Amino acid sequence: MESRKPIAEDLFTWPAESPSLIAGRCSDCDTVAFPFRDSCPRCGRTAIGKELLEREGILWSWTSQGFRPKAPFSGNLLGGGTDTWYVGLVEIGGKIRVESLLSNVTEQDLEIGMPLRLTVIPFREEESGDTVVTFAFEPAGDAAETTEVTNA
């Protein structure tokens, strides 16, 4: 039986109907960092608590890639059969910028400042038949089609 599993533990909530990215907040200097880590990247202290980030953000910057990434970052389900895929820097809640794959977009769709929402997409299929899923951001709003993966 095929199952879906996250690309990494404690990166985003999974399984979840409305997944969230898992960040860390330093209780000493209030710095928020993603992905979660055991020490603060700003002050070095270890008083870090987990915090779920908002599911919506805005596109701060983006780029396209015209080649497949090499292992261990390669995803054989990435890009829907095309070698061009998009990566963006997404500002969440005015407090943190997260690098992410961009889903359900073309180059003509992408606009700095556009609203985005978190989704979960298939990333690769393993020899076992399991599907590895990862997070991505897609256009927010009624017109955006979602590829959010259902829990299996």
N, C-alpha and C positions, 0 to 999 in steps of 0.2 A: 504494500500500500504506500502510495506516494505521500510524503509529508512536506510541509514548508517549515524552514528554519531560518533564523536570522543569520546574517553574515558574520555577526559578532555578538556575544552576550553583553548586556548592559549598554548597548549603543542606542537602542530605542525599545519602547515597550512592545512586547510581542509574546503571545498573540494578543491583539487588541483591535476592536472595531475602529477606534480612533487612536492610533499610535502616537506617541510623543517621543521626542529626542530626550535622552537622559544626560543632563549636564551636572556639573558640580558647582556649588557656591561656597566660597571661603567664608567662614564665620568671623574671621579676623579682619579681612580687608574688603569683603563683600564682592570680590571678583567672581564672575560667572565664566566657566570654561567648558567647552565641548570638544572632544568627548570627555566624559567623567574621568578624573585622575585622582590619585591618592594625595597629591600635594598641590598647592596653589602655584600656578605659573607666574604669579606676580610677586607674592611675598615668601613663597616657599614653605609656608606652614601647612600642617596636616589636618586642620580642623575643617574638613570638607563634608558638606551634606549634599545628598542627591536632590536635584530639582528637575522637574519636567518642564521643558520649554514649551512656549506657545506653539500651536500648530500652523500659524500663519506668519508670513514675513513679507519683505519686499526684496526685489532683485537689486543688489548693490552693484554687481559686475558679473560678466559672463565671458566664456570663451567656448570655442568649438574644438573638437579633436577629430582628426581625420584618420585615426588609426586605432586599432584595438590595444588596450593596455596589456602589459605582460603579467604573467603570474606573479604574485598571488592575487593581483587586482583584476584579472581578466574575468569577464562575465560573458558566457556564451549566449545569454538571452538578452544582452544589452543592445539597445539601439534598433530593435525590430528589423534586423536583416540589413541594416545599413552600417557603413563604417564611420559615419559622422554622428557624434553624440555631443551633448552639451553639459558643461559644468558651470555652476554659478556660485557666487558668494551671496548668501541670503542673510539679510539683517532681520533678527527676530526680537521683537519687543523693544527695540532701541537700545539693547544692552549687549548683544553679541552678534557676530557674523559667523556663519557656518558655511563651509564649502560643501556642495552637494551636487549630485547628478540632477539634471533638469529633465523632466518627463513630459510627454504630450506637447512638445513645442517644435517649431521650426525656427530657422534663423529670422524669418520675417515676423514671428510672434514676439521675439525677445525685445524688451524695452526696459532700460534702467528705471527703477521705481515701480515696476509692475507688481501687483499683489500676487503672492504665491501661497500655496498651502502644502503641507506635508502629506505624502502618500507613501505607500510601500509597493515596490515593484519586484518582479522576478529578476534575479541577477544572473544565476547560472543553474544548470541542471547537473547534478552529480551522477556518477556511474550507478549509484544505488537507486536512482530515479527520484531522489529527493530534490526539491527546488529550494535553492538558497535565495532569500529575499533581502533587499536592502532598502534604505530610505531614499527618497528623492523629493524634489519639490516640483509642483506643476502649477499652471495658472489657476488662480482662485476665481470664484464667481460662477454664476449659473451656466455660462457658455462652456466652461471647461469640462471635458470628459475625464472621468477618473479611471485609473487602472489599479486602484487600491486592491490589494490581494485579500481575498477572504480567508479567514482562519480555516485551516484544515487539520 
